[in-house]
Every structure is written in C-alpha cells, then in structure tokens.
Amino acid sequence: MTRVFAVFLSRVLIGALLLVGLLAPVPAAWAGSTQEAVLSGGCFWCLEHDLETLPGVISAESGYSGGHVNNPTYQQVSGETTGHQETVRVRFDPGQITYATLLRQYWRNIDPLDGEGQFCDRGDSYRPVIFTAGPAQEEEAKVSALAAAKELGVSIEKVKVQIRPAVRFWSAEPYHQNYADRNPIQYNYYRWACGRDRRLDAVWNDNARQGSPWR
C-alpha cells in the first residue's frame, strides 16, 4: 500500500465514522431536552414503579418534597414531623411523552378522592400532590384535574389532589430506590395488602393504571 493511498484511506474511514456519529440517534438522556415532573401519590415505591416503565420516561426516583426540613430522613418524614410528602421525581423526554400524558398516567395510578393519605397509608406524608415547575406545568395540572373530575363524574371540589409550586426535592435513601425490582416479593405483598389495585379498580374501572385518552 502506497503512502498516498494509506492517507486517502484513513481520511475516508475518519469521514465515515464522523458521518455515522452525526446520523446516529442521540440517547434521550443526552438530548438536552429532558424535563421533570415531581409527583406525590402515596407510597413512593408504588408510584415510582408505575411510572418508570412508560415509554419516554428516562428515570423515576423516590424522595421527599414539600416540607421545611433539609435533607429529611425516612424516619422523620414517616413520623409526620417535616411536612414532606413521599414523592417521585420523573425525568422524561417530552419528544416521546408529554407532561399531559404523564399526568394522566399519574391520575390513573392514585385515588384522587382521598386527600388524607393514599390507600392503607394515612397521614400528611402520603397526601397526593402535583408539584409544578412554572406556569405551563401549573396550567396543565389544572386542566388534568378537571379532566379527571369529569371522567370520575364528580365536581372539581371532590378532587383532593393539591397543585402547588415545586420546592426542593430530596432523594430518598438508596434502599428505597427501585424497591419493586429489587424486592419483588415484599413489594407485591405490600401492594396487595394495602389494597392499592383494588381501590384503583373501584375508582377508575377499566381505565385504572391505563394511559388511554380521557373520557
């Protein structure tokens, strides 16, 4: 192989590699368009598990939000001394799933008629809350609340999900993250014993846990 041909071949190969890099799809996590939704709906193990597998969701992380104590622990939050709710922070690609669609999935996985807790978990730390990041999310949250009320055939006053501006999210302890996947037996027993799915079926009927359009 002559030196001139070797140089020509190397340039062709480099150009081909650059072209492949430019044409390859950019992973969602690197796309620069990631958005966040911060949602409370009772046990964060359950809500995290319900939302993390949706197409377009990049990650779902259990944590705490809404309170007045920095870096709260699970013991503090469950002791109802910090004002926090068990919360899930969802990072998603809006090109694959919109905030409105994510909210619809959220509603169908909670009991919006219960403002004193969720399912078997009672108390302020289990209240349902949508934490909104700015006016656009706030407006979409309000629209989704009206749509949920209409589907359930109740007045908006019967809907007990609070909509409030986002405050700092604190990540929960590592043993809470991906709890359903790491501890399937304990998780499934807890979910069954708490009656979460039975109540969802009673509230939402065929639309429980589903992402189908609002009725």
Disulfide bonds with the S-S distance in Angstrom:
Cys120-Cys194 1.98
